[in-house]
């Protein structure tokens, strides 16, 4: 793959989050959106933060030629809205 084909843009990540919400899978995505919105986070901001958590997992999959780790993705969603977990990635 070329570097360009490996790049996933923000719009694609947001679309993926929206699809996960629509499908209700994984449940953690819907739970996270509700939790963030109940604490005053705007829906758009919550979706963007969730897209960051997804991007971290996708990056790890691509970097390490690994399978998608739902547990780790869920853990990152649980950490939101604190994005400091991204600093060590």
Biopython code that builds the backbone (N, CA, C, O; Angstrom):
import numpy as np
from Bio.PDB.StructureBuilder import StructureBuilder

atoms = [
    (1, "UNK", "N", (0.831, -1.194, 0.000)),
    (1, "UNK", "CA", (0.000, 0.000, 0.000)),
    (1, "UNK", "C", (0.866, 1.245, 0.000)),
    (1, "UNK", "O", (1.941, 1.274, 0.600)),
    (2, "UNK", "N", (0.396, 2.247, -0.664)),
    (2, "UNK", "CA", (1.112, 3.508, -0.630)),
    (2, "UNK", "C", (0.716, 4.268, 0.616)),
    (2, "UNK", "O", (-0.302, 3.975, 1.241)),
    (3, "UNK", "N", (1.540, 5.261, 0.975)),
    (3, "UNK", "CA", (1.203, 6.079, 2.142)),
    (3, "UNK", "C", (-0.159, 6.724, 1.964)),
    (3, "UNK", "O", (-0.937, 6.805, 2.915)),
    (4, "UNK", "N", (-0.449, 7.178, 0.772)),
    (4, "UNK", "CA", (-1.716, 7.857, 0.531)),
    (4, "UNK", "C", (-2.898, 6.909, 0.724)),
    (4, "UNK", "O", (-3.917, 7.310, 1.286)),
    (5, "UNK", "N", (-2.783, 5.672, 0.274)),
    (5, "UNK", "CA", (-3.898, 4.741, 0.411)),
    (5, "UNK", "C", (-4.076, 4.281, 1.856)),
    (5, "UNK", "O", (-5.157, 3.824, 2.226)),
    (6, "UNK", "N", (-3.034, 4.396, 2.675)),
    (6, "UNK", "CA", (-3.127, 4.021, 4.076)),
    (6, "UNK", "C", (-3.755, 5.127, 4.915)),
    (6, "UNK", "O", (-4.197, 4.872, 6.035)),
    (7, "UNK", "N", (-3.800, 6.336, 4.400)),
    (7, "UNK", "CA", (-4.309, 7.472, 5.150)),
    (7, "UNK", "C", (-5.831, 7.431, 5.217)),
    (7, "UNK", "O", (-6.504, 7.244, 4.204)),
    (8, "UNK", "N", (-6.357, 7.607, 6.414)),
    (8, "UNK", "CA", (-7.805, 7.668, 6.600)),
    (8, "UNK", "C", (-8.142, 9.073, 7.063)),
    (8, "UNK", "O", (-7.645, 9.528, 8.093)),
    (9, "UNK", "N", (-8.979, 9.756, 6.312)),
    (9, "UNK", "CA", (-9.285, 11.143, 6.656)),
    (9, "UNK", "C", (-10.378, 11.234, 7.716)),
    (9, "UNK", "O", (-11.074, 10.262, 8.007)),
    (10, "UNK", "N", (-10.506, 12.429, 8.281)),
    (10, "UNK", "CA", (-11.464, 12.669, 9.358)),
    (10, "UNK", "C", (-12.894, 12.353, 8.930)),
    (10, "UNK", "O", (-13.665, 11.788, 9.706)),
    (11, "UNK", "N", (-13.247, 12.713, 7.709)),
    (11, "UNK", "CA", (-14.611, 12.468, 7.230)),
    (11, "UNK", "C", (-14.937, 10.974, 7.224)),
    (11, "UNK", "O", (-16.054, 10.578, 7.558)),
    (12, "UNK", "N", (-13.972, 10.157, 6.847)),
    (12, "UNK", "CA", (-14.182, 8.710, 6.834)),
    (12, "UNK", "C", (-14.340, 8.174, 8.249)),
    (12, "UNK", "O", (-15.182, 7.312, 8.503)),
    (13, "UNK", "N", (-13.529, 8.684, 9.169)),
    (13, "UNK", "CA", (-13.638, 8.257, 10.566)),
    (13, "UNK", "C", (-14.996, 8.642, 11.147)),
    (13, "UNK", "O", (-15.629, 7.847, 11.842)),
    (14, "UNK", "N", (-15.437, 9.861, 10.860)),
    (14, "UNK", "CA", (-16.734, 10.323, 11.363)),
    (14, "UNK", "C", (-17.861, 9.497, 10.753)),
    (14, "UNK", "O", (-18.809, 9.128, 11.446)),
    (15, "UNK", "N", (-17.758, 9.209, 9.469)),
    (15, "UNK", "CA", (-18.770, 8.370, 8.816)),
    (15, "UNK", "C", (-18.818, 6.983, 9.463)),
    (15, "UNK", "O", (-19.894, 6.413, 9.643)),
    (16, "UNK", "N", (-17.663, 6.456, 9.805)),
    (16, "UNK", "CA", (-17.604, 5.148, 10.456)),
    (16, "UNK", "C", (-18.284, 5.191, 11.820)),
    (16, "UNK", "O", (-19.033, 4.280, 12.172)),
    (17, "UNK", "N", (-18.026, 6.248, 12.588)),
    (17, "UNK", "CA", (-18.679, 6.403, 13.895)),
    (17, "UNK", "C", (-20.188, 6.503, 13.706)),
    (17, "UNK", "O", (-20.949, 5.864, 14.434)),
    (18, "UNK", "N", (-20.622, 7.295, 12.741)),
    (18, "UNK", "CA", (-22.060, 7.436, 12.479)),
    (18, "UNK", "C", (-22.682, 6.087, 12.095)),
    (18, "UNK", "O", (-23.796, 5.770, 12.512)),
    (19, "UNK", "N", (-21.960, 5.303, 11.303)),
    (19, "UNK", "CA", (-22.449, 3.971, 10.927)),
    (19, "UNK", "C", (-22.539, 3.057, 12.149)),
    (19, "UNK", "O", (-23.502, 2.305, 12.301)),
    (20, "UNK", "N", (-21.532, 3.126, 13.015)),
    (20, "UNK", "CA", (-21.565, 2.321, 14.234)),
    (20, "UNK", "C", (-22.757, 2.712, 15.100)),
    (20, "UNK", "O", (-23.406, 1.851, 15.694)),
    (21, "UNK", "N", (-23.044, 4.003, 15.172)),
    (21, "UNK", "CA", (-24.192, 4.473, 15.946)),
    (21, "UNK", "C", (-25.499, 3.960, 15.343)),
    (21, "UNK", "O", (-26.386, 3.494, 16.058)),
    (22, "UNK", "N", (-25.603, 4.051, 14.032)),
    (22, "UNK", "CA", (-26.820, 3.614, 13.342)),
    (22, "UNK", "C", (-27.065, 2.117, 13.541)),
    (22, "UNK", "O", (-28.200, 1.678, 13.728)),
    (23, "UNK", "N", (-25.983, 1.349, 13.496)),
    (23, "UNK", "CA", (-26.094, -0.103, 13.636)),
    (23, "UNK", "C", (-26.160, -0.546, 15.099)),
    (23, "UNK", "O", (-26.546, -1.676, 15.401)),
    (24, "UNK", "N", (-25.777, 0.365, 16.001)),
    (24, "UNK", "CA", (-25.740, -0.004, 17.414)),
    (24, "UNK", "C", (-24.650, -1.007, 17.737)),
    (24, "UNK", "O", (-24.754, -1.773, 18.695)),
    (25, "UNK", "N", (-23.609, -0.991, 16.930)),
    (25, "UNK", "CA", (-22.523, -1.948, 17.085)),
    (25, "UNK", "C", (-21.180, -1.286, 16.812)),
    (25, "UNK", "O", (-20.965, -0.787, 15.708)),
    (26, "UNK", "N", (-20.284, -1.265, 17.767)),
    (26, "UNK", "CA", (-20.426, -1.807, 19.113)),
    (26, "UNK", "C", (-21.286, -0.902, 20.016)),
    (26, "UNK", "O", (-21.363, 0.309, 19.811)),
    (27, "UNK", "N", (-21.915, -1.511, 20.998)),
    (27, "UNK", "CA", (-22.782, -0.771, 21.916)),
    (27, "UNK", "C", (-22.039, 0.362, 22.609)),
    (27, "UNK", "O", (-22.621, 1.405, 22.909)),
    (28, "UNK", "N", (-20.758, 0.154, 22.860)),
    (28, "UNK", "CA", (-19.950, 1.146, 23.576)),
    (28, "UNK", "C", (-19.970, 2.496, 22.865)),
    (28, "UNK", "O", (-19.863, 3.535, 23.518)),
    (29, "UNK", "N", (-20.102, 2.500, 21.556)),
    (29, "UNK", "CA", (-20.127, 3.757, 20.804)),
    (29, "UNK", "C", (-21.370, 4.565, 21.171)),
    (29, "UNK", "O", (-21.276, 5.764, 21.432)),
    (30, "UNK", "N", (-22.517, 3.923, 21.192)),
    (30, "UNK", "CA", (-23.757, 4.606, 21.575)),
    (30, "UNK", "C", (-23.691, 5.055, 23.028)),
    (30, "UNK", "O", (-24.081, 6.177, 23.354)),
    (31, "UNK", "N", (-23.199, 4.182, 23.898)),
    (31, "UNK", "CA", (-23.069, 4.527, 25.315)),
    (31, "UNK", "C", (-22.158, 5.737, 25.507)),
    (31, "UNK", "O", (-22.440, 6.616, 26.321)),
    (32, "UNK", "N", (-21.073, 5.772, 24.756)),
    (32, "UNK", "CA", (-20.122, 6.877, 24.872)),
    (32, "UNK", "C", (-20.744, 8.179, 24.402)),
    (32, "UNK", "O", (-20.582, 9.214, 25.050)),
    (33, "UNK", "N", (-21.450, 8.140, 23.286)),
    (33, "UNK", "CA", (-22.104, 9.353, 22.793)),
    (33, "UNK", "C", (-23.089, 9.883, 23.830)),
    (33, "UNK", "O", (-23.098, 11.078, 24.126)),
    (34, "UNK", "N", (-23.904, 9.014, 24.374)),
    (34, "UNK", "CA", (-24.892, 9.439, 25.378)),
    (34, "UNK", "C", (-24.202, 10.020, 26.612)),
    (34, "UNK", "O", (-24.621, 11.050, 27.141)),
    (35, "UNK", "N", (-23.139, 9.349, 27.064)),
    (35, "UNK", "CA", (-22.408, 9.815, 28.248)),
    (35, "UNK", "C", (-21.808, 11.196, 28.014)),
    (35, "UNK", "O", (-21.916, 12.079, 28.865)),
    (36, "UNK", "N", (-21.183, 11.376, 26.871)),
    (36, "UNK", "CA", (-20.554, 12.663, 26.576)),
    (36, "UNK", "C", (-21.593, 13.773, 26.447)),
    (36, "UNK", "O", (-21.388, 14.880, 26.945)),
    (37, "UNK", "N", (-22.692, 13.480, 25.788)),
    (37, "UNK", "CA", (-23.727, 14.501, 25.619)),
    (37, "UNK", "C", (-24.394, 14.844, 26.953)),
    (37, "UNK", "O", (-24.784, 15.991, 27.168)),
    (38, "UNK", "N", (-24.528, 13.872, 27.840)),
    (38, "UNK", "CA", (-25.122, 14.135, 29.152)),
    (38, "UNK", "C", (-24.228, 15.018, 30.017)),
    (38, "UNK", "O", (-24.699, 15.650, 30.962)),
    (39, "UNK", "N", (-22.940, 15.061, 29.692)),
    (39, "UNK", "CA", (-22.024, 15.913, 30.451)),
    (39, "UNK", "C", (-21.823, 17.266, 29.771)),
    (39, "UNK", "O", (-20.967, 18.055, 30.172)),
    (40, "UNK", "N", (-22.623, 17.521, 28.740)),
    (40, "UNK", "CA", (-22.589, 18.831, 28.106)),
    (40, "UNK", "C", (-21.770, 18.939, 26.836)),
    (40, "UNK", "O", (-21.657, 20.026, 26.268)),
    (41, "UNK", "N", (-21.205, 17.849, 26.382)),
    (41, "UNK", "CA", (-20.439, 17.869, 25.140)),
    (41, "UNK", "C", (-21.408, 17.905, 23.963)),
    (41, "UNK", "O", (-22.358, 17.125, 23.905)),
    (42, "UNK", "N", (-21.161, 18.806, 23.040)),
    (42, "UNK", "CA", (-21.989, 18.876, 21.836)),
    (42, "UNK", "C", (-21.826, 17.584, 21.033)),
    (42, "UNK", "O", (-20.759, 16.969, 21.048)),
    (43, "UNK", "N", (-22.876, 17.182, 20.342)),
    (43, "UNK", "CA", (-22.840, 15.925, 19.581)),
    (43, "UNK", "C", (-21.673, 15.911, 18.596)),
    (43, "UNK", "O", (-20.951, 14.919, 18.500)),
    (44, "UNK", "N", (-21.492, 16.996, 17.876)),
    (44, "UNK", "CA", (-20.405, 17.062, 16.888)),
    (44, "UNK", "C", (-19.042, 16.876, 17.553)),
    (44, "UNK", "O", (-18.186, 16.162, 17.030)),
    (45, "UNK", "N", (-18.842, 17.513, 18.698)),
    (45, "UNK", "CA", (-17.572, 17.375, 19.419)),
    (45, "UNK", "C", (-17.388, 15.952, 19.935)),
    (45, "UNK", "O", (-16.281, 15.413, 19.905)),
    (46, "UNK", "N", (-18.469, 15.350, 20.405)),
    (46, "UNK", "CA", (-18.404, 13.972, 20.893)),
    (46, "UNK", "C", (-18.029, 13.019, 19.765)),
    (46, "UNK", "O", (-17.197, 12.130, 19.947)),
    (47, "UNK", "N", (-18.639, 13.205, 18.608)),
    (47, "UNK", "CA", (-18.342, 12.350, 17.448)),
    (47, "UNK", "C", (-16.875, 12.510, 17.050)),
    (47, "UNK", "O", (-16.207, 11.522, 16.743)),
    (48, "UNK", "N", (-16.375, 13.735, 17.053)),
    (48, "UNK", "CA", (-14.972, 13.962, 16.694)),
    (48, "UNK", "C", (-14.030, 13.293, 17.689)),
    (48, "UNK", "O", (-13.022, 12.706, 17.296)),
    (49, "UNK", "N", (-14.355, 13.381, 18.972)),
    (49, "UNK", "CA", (-13.521, 12.730, 19.984)),
    (49, "UNK", "C", (-13.543, 11.215, 19.799)),
    (49, "UNK", "O", (-12.512, 10.552, 19.917)),
    (50, "UNK", "N", (-14.710, 10.680, 19.512)),
    (50, "UNK", "CA", (-14.830, 9.243, 19.287)),
    (50, "UNK", "C", (-14.060, 8.825, 18.035)),
    (50, "UNK", "O", (-13.489, 7.735, 17.989)),
    (51, "UNK", "N", (-14.046, 9.682, 17.033)),
    (51, "UNK", "CA", (-13.276, 9.407, 15.819)),
    (51, "UNK", "C", (-11.785, 9.350, 16.132)),
    (51, "UNK", "O", (-11.051, 8.577, 15.515)),
    (52, "UNK", "N", (-11.331, 10.161, 17.084)),
    (52, "UNK", "CA", (-9.924, 10.110, 17.512)),
    (52, "UNK", "C", (-9.607, 8.751, 18.129)),
    (52, "UNK", "O", (-8.565, 8.160, 17.842)),
    (53, "UNK", "N", (-10.508, 8.260, 18.975)),
    (53, "UNK", "CA", (-10.301, 6.946, 19.590)),
    (53, "UNK", "C", (-10.257, 5.857, 18.520)),
    (53, "UNK", "O", (-9.449, 4.933, 18.604)),
    (54, "UNK", "N", (-11.113, 5.964, 17.530)),
    (54, "UNK", "CA", (-11.122, 5.002, 16.427)),
    (54, "UNK", "C", (-9.834, 5.100, 15.616)),
    (54, "UNK", "O", (-9.271, 4.081, 15.216)),
    (55, "UNK", "N", (-9.372, 6.313, 15.374)),
    (55, "UNK", "CA", (-8.146, 6.510, 14.595)),
    (55, "UNK", "C", (-6.951, 5.853, 15.271)),
    (55, "UNK", "O", (-6.093, 5.279, 14.602)),
    (56, "UNK", "N", (-6.896, 5.936, 16.588)),
    (56, "UNK", "CA", (-5.794, 5.309, 17.320)),
    (56, "UNK", "C", (-5.804, 3.804, 17.099)),
    (56, "UNK", "O", (-4.759, 3.197, 16.864)),
    (57, "UNK", "N", (-6.975, 3.208, 17.172)),
    (57, "UNK", "CA", (-7.064, 1.758, 16.978)),
    (57, "UNK", "C", (-6.714, 1.380, 15.538)),
    (57, "UNK", "O", (-5.996, 0.406, 15.312)),
    (58, "UNK", "N", (-7.205, 2.128, 14.582)),
    (58, "UNK", "CA", (-6.899, 1.834, 13.178)),
    (58, "UNK", "C", (-5.406, 2.001, 12.909)),
    (58, "UNK", "O", (-4.812, 1.204, 12.183)),
    (59, "UNK", "N", (-4.801, 3.033, 13.489)),
    (59, "UNK", "CA", (-3.363, 3.244, 13.325)),
    (59, "UNK", "C", (-2.593, 2.031, 13.843)),
    (59, "UNK", "O", (-1.658, 1.560, 13.195)),
    (60, "UNK", "N", (-2.989, 1.530, 15.013)),
    (60, "UNK", "CA", (-2.306, 0.376, 15.582)),
    (60, "UNK", "C", (-2.469, -0.853, 14.693)),
    (60, "UNK", "O", (-1.523, -1.619, 14.508)),
    (61, "UNK", "N", (-3.653, -1.040, 14.148)),
    (61, "UNK", "CA", (-3.904, -2.162, 13.237)),
    (61, "UNK", "C", (-2.969, -2.074, 12.033)),
    (61, "UNK", "O", (-2.358, -3.068, 11.639)),
    (62, "UNK", "N", (-2.864, -0.893, 11.458)),
    (62, "UNK", "CA", (-2.033, -0.714, 10.267)),
    (62, "UNK", "C", (-0.546, -0.808, 10.600)),
    (62, "UNK", "O", (0.221, -1.434, 9.867)),
    (63, "UNK", "N", (-0.146, -0.192, 11.695)),
    (63, "UNK", "CA", (1.267, -0.162, 12.080)),
    (63, "UNK", "C", (1.789, -1.559, 12.395)),
    (63, "UNK", "O", (2.898, -1.921, 12.004)),
    (64, "UNK", "N", (0.984, -2.330, 13.098)),
    (64, "UNK", "CA", (1.437, -3.635, 13.572)),
    (64, "UNK", "C", (0.861, -4.807, 12.788)),
    (64, "UNK", "O", (1.044, -5.965, 13.163)),
    (65, "UNK", "N", (0.165, -4.501, 11.698)),
    (65, "UNK", "CA", (-0.477, -5.545, 10.899)),
    (65, "UNK", "C", (-1.252, -6.495, 11.819)),
    (65, "UNK", "O", (-1.132, -7.717, 11.743)),
    (66, "UNK", "N", (-2.051, -5.869, 12.690)),
    (66, "UNK", "CA", (-2.795, -6.615, 13.711)),
    (66, "UNK", "C", (-4.287, -6.576, 13.412)),
    (66, "UNK", "O", (-4.739, -5.865, 12.515)),
    (67, "UNK", "N", (-5.036, -7.349, 14.178)),
    (67, "UNK", "CA", (-6.487, -7.317, 14.061)),
    (67, "UNK", "C", (-7.042, -6.175, 14.902)),
    (67, "UNK", "O", (-6.420, -5.741, 15.872)),
    (68, "UNK", "N", (-8.211, -5.698, 14.518)),
    (68, "UNK", "CA", (-8.899, -4.660, 15.277)),
    (68, "UNK", "C", (-9.158, -5.192, 16.682)),
    (68, "UNK", "O", (-9.678, -6.294, 16.851)),
    (69, "UNK", "N", (-8.786, -4.389, 17.699)),
    (69, "UNK", "CA", (-8.925, -4.804, 19.089)),
    (69, "UNK", "C", (-10.096, -4.045, 19.711)),
    (69, "UNK", "O", (-9.946, -2.901, 20.141)),
    (70, "UNK", "N", (-11.256, -4.686, 19.753)),
    (70, "UNK", "CA", (-12.466, -4.047, 20.268)),
    (70, "UNK", "C", (-12.311, -3.646, 21.732)),
    (70, "UNK", "O", (-12.813, -2.600, 22.146)),
    (71, "UNK", "N", (-11.628, -4.458, 22.506)),
    (71, "UNK", "CA", (-11.429, -4.142, 23.927)),
    (71, "UNK", "C", (-10.636, -2.844, 24.078)),
    (71, "UNK", "O", (-11.014, -1.977, 24.866)),
    (72, "UNK", "N", (-9.555, -2.705, 23.339)),
    (72, "UNK", "CA", (-8.727, -1.496, 23.434)),
    (72, "UNK", "C", (-9.502, -0.281, 22.917)),
    (72, "UNK", "O", (-9.422, 0.798, 23.505)),
    (73, "UNK", "N", (-10.241, -0.445, 21.836)),
    (73, "UNK", "CA", (-11.073, 0.635, 21.300)),
    (73, "UNK", "C", (-12.079, 1.079, 22.358)),
    (73, "UNK", "O", (-12.274, 2.276, 22.569)),
    (74, "UNK", "N", (-12.716, 0.121, 23.020)),
    (74, "UNK", "CA", (-13.682, 0.434, 24.074)),
    (74, "UNK", "C", (-13.018, 1.157, 25.239)),
    (74, "UNK", "O", (-13.596, 2.079, 25.815)),
    (75, "UNK", "N", (-11.810, 0.739, 25.583)),
    (75, "UNK", "CA", (-11.076, 1.404, 26.664)),
    (75, "UNK", "C", (-10.786, 2.855, 26.308)),
    (75, "UNK", "O", (-10.892, 3.736, 27.161)),
    (76, "UNK", "N", (-10.426, 3.107, 25.069)),
    (76, "UNK", "CA", (-10.176, 4.485, 24.636)),
    (76, "UNK", "C", (-11.467, 5.300, 24.656)),
    (76, "UNK", "O", (-11.454, 6.471, 25.036)),
    (77, "UNK", "N", (-12.562, 4.700, 24.255)),
    (77, "UNK", "CA", (-13.846, 5.403, 24.329)),
    (77, "UNK", "C", (-14.188, 5.740, 25.778)),
    (77, "UNK", "O", (-14.717, 6.816, 26.056)),
    (78, "UNK", "N", (-13.890, 4.832, 26.694)),
    (78, "UNK", "CA", (-14.155, 5.072, 28.116)),
    (78, "UNK", "C", (-13.360, 6.258, 28.656)),
    (78, "UNK", "O", (-13.790, 6.914, 29.604)),
    (79, "UNK", "N", (-12.211, 6.531, 28.059)),
    (79, "UNK", "CA", (-11.356, 7.622, 28.534)),
    (79, "UNK", "C", (-11.842, 9.001, 28.090)),
    (79, "UNK", "O", (-11.415, 10.017, 28.639)),
    (80, "UNK", "N", (-12.711, 9.035, 27.121)),
    (80, "UNK", "CA", (-13.195, 10.320, 26.616)),
    (80, "UNK", "C", (-14.046, 11.015, 27.665)),
    (80, "UNK", "O", (-14.764, 10.336, 28.399)),
    (81, "UNK", "N", (-13.997, 12.340, 27.768)),
    (81, "UNK", "CA", (-13.437, 13.296, 26.813)),
    (81, "UNK", "C", (-11.952, 13.589, 27.002)),
    (81, "UNK", "O", (-11.399, 14.423, 26.284)),
    (82, "UNK", "N", (-11.297, 12.925, 27.946)),
    (82, "UNK", "CA", (-9.869, 13.146, 28.163)),
    (82, "UNK", "C", (-9.100, 12.503, 27.017)),
    (82, "UNK", "O", (-9.131, 11.283, 26.851)),
    (83, "UNK", "N", (-8.420, 13.310, 26.239)),
    (83, "UNK", "CA", (-7.670, 12.782, 25.095)),
    (83, "UNK", "C", (-6.189, 12.610, 25.405)),
    (83, "UNK", "O", (-5.392, 12.380, 24.495)),
    (84, "UNK", "N", (-5.808, 12.718, 26.677)),
    (84, "UNK", "CA", (-4.392, 12.611, 27.012)),
    (84, "UNK", "C", (-3.834, 11.226, 26.696)),
    (84, "UNK", "O", (-2.621, 11.075, 26.547)),
    (85, "UNK", "N", (-4.700, 10.207, 26.590)),
    (85, "UNK", "CA", (-4.214, 8.869, 26.248)),
    (85, "UNK", "C", (-3.574, 8.862, 24.873)),
    (85, "UNK", "O", (-2.809, 7.949, 24.562)),
    (86, "UNK", "N", (-3.863, 9.851, 24.043)),
    (86, "UNK", "CA", (-3.298, 9.920, 22.698)),
    (86, "UNK", "C", (-1.831, 10.316, 22.725)),
    (86, "UNK", "O", (-1.102, 10.036, 21.774)),
    (87, "UNK", "N", (-1.389, 10.955, 23.788)),
    (87, "UNK", "CA", (-0.019, 11.454, 23.848)),
    (87, "UNK", "C", (1.009, 10.337, 23.818)),
    (87, "UNK", "O", (2.100, 10.515, 23.275)),
    (88, "UNK", "N", (0.676, 9.187, 24.395)),
    (88, "UNK", "CA", (1.632, 8.094, 24.460)),
    (88, "UNK", "C", (1.582, 7.168, 23.270)),
    (88, "UNK", "O", (2.380, 6.236, 23.183)),
    (89, "UNK", "N", (0.674, 7.399, 22.364)),
    (89, "UNK", "CA", (0.506, 6.499, 21.221)),
    (89, "UNK", "C", (1.517, 6.803, 20.154)),
    (89, "UNK", "O", (1.531, 6.147, 19.112)),
]
sb = StructureBuilder()
sb.init_structure("model")
sb.init_model(0)
sb.init_chain("A")
sb.init_seg("    ")
for serial, (resi, resn, name, xyz) in enumerate(atoms, 1):
    if name == "N":
        sb.init_residue(resn, " ", resi, " ")
    sb.init_atom(name, np.array(xyz, "f"), 0.0, 1.0, " ", f" {name:<3s}", serial, name[0])
structure = sb.get_structure()
